[in-house]
Amino acid sequence: MTSQDFSHNYSTNFLDAVNRKLPGVSLGDQTGNPFQRNLDYRGFTASPVQGTPQGIAVYQNGVRINESWGDVVNWDFIPEKAIDSVALFPNNPVFGLNAIGGALSIQMKNGFTYQGSEAELFGGSYGRVQGSVQAGGQRDNISAYAAFESAYDRGWRDYANSSHINRMYVDVGARNDDTEFHVNFTGASNLLGNVAATPIQMLDQRWSSVYTWPQTTLLQLAFVNATLNHNFSDTWSFQGNAYFRGFRQTHVDGNGTDAHACDGGDSLCIGDDLPIFGPAGGPSVPNTLGNAFLGEVDRNRAATNSFGGTAQLTNSDKLFGHDNHVVMGVSVDHGNTKFTATSELGTIDPNNLFVTGTGIFIDQPDAGLAPVDLRATNTYTGVYLTDTFDVTNRFSVTGGGRFNYAEIDLQDQTGTNPLLNSNNRFQRFNPVIGGTYKITPNLTFYAGYSEANRAPTPLELGCSDPARPCVIDSFLVSDPPLKQVVSHTVEAGFRGSWGRDARTGMLTWGLGAFHTLSDDDIIRVQSPIGTGNFGYFQNAGQTLRQGIEAKLDYRVDRWNAYANYTFIDATYRSANTLPAPDNPNALTDPNNDDVRFINVKPGDHIPGIPAHRFKAGVEYLATDAWKIGADVNVVGSQWLVGDDTNQSPKVPAYAVVNLHTSYKITPNIEVFGLINNVFNQHYYLGGAFYETGGFASAGAAPNLMAQLTDPRTFVPGMPLAAYAGIRAKF
């Protein structure tokens, strides 16, 4: 995808455009915020949500921007106007650690690639107002580029908590005949409102309803990157970068709680009548809350400083008289994170389920709730080499690999939780081999095999003990070992074209199959201890993600149309016994009525991964100034998260139709409009189980929301939304 693709899609954010055009991609939603969507590709995820097992590496100008703490990707940091191109790579170990499902590479603009200036303003449904400016140019061998974006969105859900986006990108560069050097800066300060999933019985009554709140996330970034390209000769060149990335995240989340009045009612307990202690371990907290309904406000903060660099050599000398291309390099990435978390006992407003803190901070380590102060350091080192050799002018072979070494250390800063202290080391060599054969000038066959590994993140390592679960990602309590994930991918297919150019008609197409087997896959499971917020990470043996992809793009005269389809069969290949306290189909432990579990068999489908995805769109240039277009996004049904045995009804499939149009008033001034979800479909983006029974009172009052008996909870899709704007070029 290029910058023109983003402009033509008139999307309200970066991921909408990616979702509409790239095959195999779909968007999930755990937060209810359009700026914090999950990108899913072939059953692997790049997500901004801490605690989501990540499987896609994301790069910006050659720097891996998965954050050090939980490998999350904060899409809201990336100014859409500054994007020059986006490419998705399915299987190449050169992209390093944690690219087991692929890599997304984002290249940003600079003054050599973009000249001119542009301003844009648009707004519409749910209070959205968004503006941007960009400008770039060069003088002799010096270039400069800058983009600034700001957005406000009130949100369409009840009590959604508005989102405020402020981000920027600046690049300064210089070049001569042999060398090009750039320094760029990405900065952001974003406050995002999150509302997450809501019980189905509440959604049936009101589509915009919210369960417990507030849920807000403050995200801040300062990212400096320097890049250097130098040609030593016609066949030898060097590419390198060095970066510093400062990341801050503060999260506030109102939840239910496992706290309750102790037997006798004079003090407060949590779990199996474990007393809640005040600061510094005591004394126990007296019950002075009357009949108030109990909740908790979970807060956490992550402050990460990371730095690193890459040095790479490329050579294109002929080998035995044949064209040959060699790439070799080394990379080092180091991160240092300070993570803190607290849980404050709260009371829930029965009218709107708002959780208000009481000033009582829960300190009960045996229940998994105690203040956390943790320092995590991680260093990832990689050495790689690939060689592409043209056997003939029609047949090319690529081979190579990458060696990864990961060091991840956790240190408890409170002095009260030595179980968190650990030193973890992971290493592996990942090979790649593949080839392309040009059957005709317009038809190519490709095939390849590759391996990749994913080291557990500091977050996963700090929350992997079933006996000491965590409120992910707030409370890390111990560090039993997790194994690294290793993926084995086979891919093959055809791609081709027909026709000469867009005026006479040009069709490009592709058809391929993929098969990725992952050893020791890491999953998040729910704990039988505590409320539904508690969980931990574990290895789940082998998992398989396999399927097919097909894509078409046709351009003729004033018409442009595209369609793509992906089928994904995502299954467990190993048996697992998983705790499932809220799954209505779970079995009960005969020795403990409080423990419920499910037995996952090989062949059971992995929840949360739709099997079918279809996208199509058409655009018509009605006049030289007026353009109209439409697209449809169809996502198949999926199993609820937590239904790993596939026994409950699925999250239904859905189809969403969008329209857009633009009109050039002058060559430099354009107005545009778009309507998302034209038919106002009610659909679910994802679903899971939650703990029913409502919220307990500190006194003798009946539980609040006890009438909610269906354990299914869903993230509803946004209703019809319309936007309009104006864009001016100078």
N, C-alpha and C positions, 0 to 999 in steps of 0.2 A: 504494500500500500504506500502511496505517496501523499504529499500534502494536499494535492488536488482531490484525492479520495475523501479526505476529511472535510474539505470545503464543500464538495458536491453533496455529501451526505447531510449537511446542515444538522448535525447531531448536537445534542445538548451536552455531551461529554465524550471524552476520548474513547471509552470502551464501547459506546453505542456503535460507532463507526466500525470498529474492529469486529464486533459481533455480527454486523450486517454483511460484511464482505469476506471474511476469512473462513474457509471451510473447516469443519471439525471443532469450531469454537462455539461455546454458549456461555451465557452469563447466569450466575446464581446470585442469591441475595440472602445474607444472614443478618444484615444490619438494618434493612429498610431504608437505606440511604443511597441515592443514585450515584454518589461519588465514591462509594465503597462496595463495589460489586466484586464478586468472584469471577475470574476468567477460568473457564474449564476447557481444556483441549485434550481430546481423546481420553477423557477420564482422569486427567491430572489437573491440578489446580494451582493457580497463582492468586493468592487472596490477601486482603488487608487485615483479615481477622486473625488475631493471635489464637493459637491452638488448632488452626486448620493445617493438616499435613500438606506441606507444599511439595510440588513436583515439577515446577517450571522455573527456570532461571530467566530473569529479566535484566537486560542490559540497556544502559543509556550512554551513548558515545563510547562504548567499549568497557564501561564500568558496570559491574554487577550491582544492581540496586535492591536486591532482596536484603532487608535489614538484618543486621547481625543477630539480634535477639531471638526472633522467631521465624526468620526467613520470609516475613510478610512482604508484600509489595503495596506501597501506598500510591495508588493510581492518582490520587488527588494532588500529588506533588508535581505532576507533569503538565506544563502549559501546552494545551493542544495546538495553539497557533504556532508554537516553536518547533513542532514535529516536522521533519523533512521526509522521513520514510519509516515504515515498520515492516519487519520481516519475521516470519515464524519458521523455525528450524526444528523438525521433528526428532531427529536422532543423530546427534553429533557430540561425542564426549569432549571435544575441544572446548566446549562451553563450561566445562568444569563441574564442580560439586553441585549436586541437587538439581541437575538438568535431566532427571530420569524420564520426564515426559516431553522434554523439548526445551527450546529457548526462544524468547521473544527479544528481538534486537530493535531498539529505537534509536534512530539517528536524528540529531537536532540540526536546525538551520544555522547558517553562519552568513557573514556578509559576502562571501564569495558565491554562495548558492542562492541567496535571496537578496534582490535589490528592490528598493521602493519602500513604501509605507502603507499601512492599512489600519483602519479603525472599524470596530464592529460593536453594535449594541443590540441586544434582543431581550425579550421578556415574554411572560405569559402566565400560564396556569400555576396555581399554588405559590404565587408571589415571586416567581423566578425573575430575577433581573441579572443580566450578565453582560459584561463589557470587556473588550480587549483592544490592545494596540500593539502593533509590531512595526519595526523599521529595520532596514539593513542596507548596507552598501559597501563599496570599496573605493579607495583612492590609491592608485598605483598598486603597491604590494601589501597594503594594510586594509583590513576589513573590520567591520563592527556590525553587530546585530543585537537587538533587544526585543523582548516580548513581555507584556504585562497583562495579567488577567485577574478579574475580580468577579465574584458571583455571590448572589444571595438567593436562598431557596427556603421558603417557609415550611415546605414539606406538606404532603397530602394526608398523612395520618393524624389522628387526634393526638394532641400534645407531642407532636413530632419533634419539637426542638429544632429551630431553624439551623441551616448550615450557612457558614460564611467562608468563602474561598478567596484567598489572596496569594498569588504565586507569580514568579517572574523567572526569566531566563535571559542571560546576557553572555555574549561571546565576542572576544577580540582575537583577531588572527593576523598572521603575517606569512608571506611565502615568497620564494624565488623559484628558479627553474628546478631546483633539486629538493627543496625543503619547505614544509608547511607546518606552522606551529599555531596552536590555539590554546587560550585559557578561557574557560566558561564557568558560569556560576548559576546554580538553580537555588532559589529561595522560596519558602512558603510558610504561611501561618494560617492554618485552617481549623475552624471549629465546626465539628460535624455532629448533628443530632441523629441518634440511632433509636429505632423502636423495635427491631427484631420481630420474632414470630409471636403470633397471638392464637389462643385456643380457638378451635373451629366453631365452637358454640357462640363465642363472642363475635366472630366474623360473620356468622349467619345472621346475627342481629344487626350488625353495623360493620360495613366493609372496612372502614377506616379505624376501627377500634384498636386500642393498645392495652397490653396486659399491665406490667409494672413499669414505672419510669421514675426518675429521669435516667436517660442513657446518653451521655455525651462523650466525645473524644476530641481533645485538642492535639493537633499534630503540627510540629514545627521542623523545618529543615534548613540547613545551610550546607551546600554541596559545591565544592570547588574541584575542577578537573582540568588538567593540562595534558594536551596531546601533541605528539610529534611524529611526523612522517618525513623520512629522508631517503632519497634515492642515491645509493653509492655508485651505481652504474645502471645500464639499461636492464640488467637482470637481477641485481641485488638491491634490496630496500629494507628499511627498518621502520617499525611502527611501535610506538610506546605511549604509555600514559601514566600519570601519577595523580592521586586524588585524596581529598579529605572530605568526610561526610559526618556532619553533626546532626543527630536525630533526637527529637524529644517527643514523647507521647504521654499524655495524661488522660486517664479514662475514669469516668464516674458511672456507676451502674446500680440502679435500684432494683432489688430482687426480693423474692421470698426468702425465708430463712428456716433453718431447723431449730431456732431458738424457741423456747416455750417456758411457761412457769414450772418451776420444780415441784415435786410432790410437796404439798403443804402450802405452796403458793407464795412463800415469803421471799424467795430469791429466783433468779433466772438461770435456766439451764439450756444446754444444747445437746443434741444427739440423745444418747441413752442416759439422761439425767446427769450429764457432766456439767458442773457449775461453770458459769461464765465469770472469769476473773477480770478485775480491773487492771490498770496499768501496772507493769512490773510484777505481774503474777498474783495480785491479790489486793484486798480481800474479794470474796465473791460479791457479785452485783445484786443488790436488793431489788425486788420487784415493786416498783412505784408507778407502773404504767396503767393501772386500773384495767379496763376492758379494751384497751387499744389493741389493734391487730398488728402483729409483729412482722417486720421485714428486716432487710439490712441494706446498707449502702456500701458497696464494694468499690474501693478506689485503688488504682495502681498507677505507677509512673515508671517509665523506662527512659533513661538518658544514655545514649550510645554515641561514642566517637569512634569512627572507623577510618582507616587509611590503607593505602596499598598502591599497587601498580602492576603494569604488564610491560614486558619487553619482548618483541617479536621480530624475527627475520623472515623474509620471503625471497625465494630464488626461482627464476624462470629460465635458467640455462637448459638447453636441450640435453637429453640423455639418450645416448646411442642413436642420435639423429632424430629423436622424437621429442615433441613438446612435453615439458614436464614442469610441474609447479609444486614447490616445497614450502611449507609453512612450519616454523619451529618457534617455540617461545616458552616463557616462564612467567608465572603470576604469583603474587603474594597479596593476601587480603587479611587485615587484622582488625578486630573489633573489641571494644571495651565497653561493657554495659553495667550500669548501676540500676537495679530494679528494686522498688519498694512497693509494699501493698499493705492495706489495712481494711478491716471490715467493721463498720459502725452499725450497731443495733439501731433499727429504725421502726417507725410506725407507719402503717398504710392507711391513706385516706380512703374510706369506703365508697366515696362518691366518684373518684377518678383513678384510684390505685396509685397515687403518687406516694413515694416513700420519702419520709422526712427523717433525718438523723436525730438521734437522741443525745448524742455526746458520749454514749457508752461504746467503747471500742472492745470488740470481742477478742479475748486472749485465752484460747483453749486448744493447745497443740494436739491433744488427743482427738479432737474433733476436726482437725485439719484447718482450723481457723486461728491464726496467730499473726501478729505483725511480721512482715518479711522485709529483710534488708539483705540483698544479695549482689555480689559482684561476679560478673561472668566475662571471661576473655576467650576469644576464639581466633585462631590463626589458620588460614587455609592456604596451602602452597600447592602449585601445580606446574608440571612440566609436560609439554605436548609437542607432537610432531605429526604432520600429515603430508602425504605425497600423492599428487594426482598425475598419472602417467598416461599419455595418449598412445595406446598401442597402435591404433590406426587413426585416420582422420574421422572415423565414425565410432570408435570404441575407446573409452577411457576408464581407467581403474584407479580407485582411491584407497589408500591404506594408511594406517597410523594408529595413534593412541595417545592417551594422557595418563600420567601418574598423579594421583591426588593424595595429599597428606593433610589431615585435619587434627588440630589440637584444641580441645574445648575444656576449660577449667571453670569450676564453680566454687565460690567461697562465701560462706555465711558471714555476714557482718554483725549479726546480733550477739554472737557468742552463745546462743541457746539452741542452735539447730545444727550440730556437727554432721548430721546425716546428709546435709546438702553438699558438703565439701567433697570435691572429686576432681580427678584428672583423667580425661578421656582422650584416647588416641585412635584414629581410624586412618587406614591407608588402602589404596587399591590402584591397580593399573587397568584402564578400560580401553579395549581395542575397538577399532572401526575398520570395516572393509566394505567396499561397494563399487559399483560400476554403472556406466551409462552406455547405451548402444543406440546410435542413430540409424533406425531402420530405413527411413527415408528422410529427406530434408525437413519434412513436417511431422515426423513421428519418431519419438524417442522412448526406449524402454530403460527403466532404472531398477536397481535392486541393491540392497545393502543390509549389513548386520552391524550392530553396535552394542556396547555396554556402557552403563553409567552407574554412579553410586551417589547416595545421599546420606550424609552423616546426620545423626540426630541433632536437632537444634538445642541450644542451652535450655530453652523452655521445655522441650520434650524430656531432656535428661533430668531436669529438676522436678518432673511430675510423672514418674513412671512406677510408683510403688502402689499396688492395689490396696495395701493396708493403710496407706497414708495418701488418700486422693487429694486433689486440689480443686479450688474454684478457678477453673481455667479462665484467664491466665493469671489470676491474682495471687494464689497461695501455693508456693513451692515448698515442699516439705522434706523430700528425700531423693536420693539419686541412685537407684539400682541400675544396672547396666542395660542399655538398649543396643541392639545390633544395627549396623548400617544397612540401608536398603540398596540392593543391587538389581538393576533392570537389564534385561536382555531383549533387544528389539530387532525384529526382522521386518523389512518393508520392501515392497516391489510394486511396480505399476507402469502405466503408460501416460505420456503427455504429448499433445500435438496441437496443430493449428491447421486451419483451412481458410483459403482466401488470401487476398493480397493486402488490403488496407481497409480502414473503416468506411471509406467512401463506397467501395464496391462490395463490402461485406467481409468481415474478419471474425472467424470463430476460433477461440482457444479452448482447450478442454484438458481434463486429466481424470484418470481412473486408477486408484491404487488400493492396496490392502496393507494392513499393519498388524503386528502381533508383538505385544510387550509383556513379558513374564517378569514379575518382580519378586525377588527373594527377600524374606524378612521385612515385608511391608509394615510401616508404622501406621497404626490407627488410633483414634481417640475413642475410648469407651466410657460409658457412664458408670459411676461407682454406686454400689449398694449402700454406701455410707453417706449420710447427709442428704441434701436436697438435690434436685435435678441439675443444679449448677456444678456439682462435684463430678470429677472424672479424672482419668489418667491416660497415659499413652502406653501402648504395648506393641511388640512385634506380633504380626498375625500370620506368619508363614508366607506361602506363595499366593500372589494374586495375579490375575490375567486380565489384560485389556486388549482386545483385538477387534478388528472391524474393517470397513471399507470406506473410501471417500470418493466422491465423484463431483466434478465441477465443470461448468460451462460459462463462457463469456462471449457474447455476440455483439458486434458493433457494425452498424450499417447506416450510412447517411446520417439522419437525425435521431436514430434509435440506438439505445444501449440497453442490453438486458443481460442478466446473470442468474445462475441458479447453482446451488451446491447441496449435496446430501451426504450425511455421515451416519453410519451405523456403528455402534459401539456395544460390544458384549463384554461387560466388566464383571468378573466373578472371582470368588475365593477359590483357591486350589488346595487349601489346607483346612483341616477341621479345627475349629476353635470353640471353646466354651467362654461366653462373654456375659458379664453381669448385665442385667436389663431390668432395673427396678420399676420402670414405667411402661414397659412393653406389655400390652394386655395378653399376649400369647406366651409370655415367659413361663418357665417352670419354677416351682418352689423347691428350695433345698429342703429335703426331708429332715435335716438336722437343725435347720434354722429357718423359721417361717419368715424372717425379715430379709432373707437373701433370695432373689429371683434371678434366673439366668436363661440363656438360650444356647442351643447347640448348633453352631454353624457347620454345614456340610460342604465339601467340595462341590462346586457348581452353583451354590447360592450366589445371587447377584449382589454386588456391592451397592449399598443405598446411595441415593443422591446423584446418580449418574444416568441421565436419560439415554435410552438405547437409540432413539431416532432424532435426528436434527435435520431440518430442511429450511433453506433460505432461498428466496428469489426476489428479484427486483427489476424494474424497468424504468427507463428515463427517456423522455421525448422532448426534443427541441422544437416546440411548436412554431416559434419564430426565431429570428436571430437574437432576440432579447428575452424571450419567455421560455422557461423550461419547467416541465412538470414531471413528477416521478412518484412511484409507489414501491413498497417492498413488503414482504410478508416473512415472518419468522415463526416456524413451527417447531415445537419442542415436544418430544414424546413423553410418555409417562415415566415415572421413576419411583423407586421404593423410598419410604420415609427413612430418614436417618435414625438408626436404632432398630430398624426392622431388617436385620442382617439375615434372618431366616425366611424373609419374603412371605409373610403370612397375613399381614394386614392389607387393606385396600391401598393401591398406589396413589401417589400424587398425580392427578389427571394431566393428560396432555393438553397443550394449548396452542393457539395460533393468534398472532397479533399482526395487524395490518397498519402500516404507517404511510402517510402521504407527505410530499414536500413540493414546493414550487419556488421559483425565483424569477425576478424580472429586473432587467438592466434599464434603469431610467436613463442613464448615460453610460458611456464605456467605463466610467470609473465609479459609478454609484449603483448599487444593487439593493433591492428589497427582497426579503425572502420570508417564507412561512413554513411551518411544519405542524402536522397533527400526528401524535402518537396514539396508538390503540384506538383507531378510528371508530370501531364498533363497540367501544367501551366494554370489552370483555372482562369478566371477573375470572381470574386465574391465579394459581399458586405458583410461585417461583421455587418453592421447596417446602419440606415439612419434616417434622420430628415428633417425638413423644415428650410429654412433660408430666410432672407430678400433680395429680388431681388431689382433691380434698380441701382446697382453699387455704386460707391463711389463718393460723391459730391466734386466739386472743390471749393477752397476758392475764386475763381474768377468766370469768365463767361464760362469756358470750359465745354463741355458736360461731363456727368458722366462717370467715368472709369468703364468698365465691364458692361455697361448698356445692352449689348446684351444678357446677361444671364437672361433668363425669366422663366426658369423652377425652381420652388422653392425647388426642392428636392436636398439634399446633402447626400453623402454617405462616409463611411470609406471603402476604397478598401482593399481586402485581398492581402497578399504578393504573388507575382508570384513564379515560380519555384526557389528553392534555394537548393544548394548542399553544404555539409560540410564534412570534413574528419579530423581524429585526431588519436592520439596515447595515450595509457594509460599504465603506468608501475607501478607494485607493487613491494615493497621491503620488 
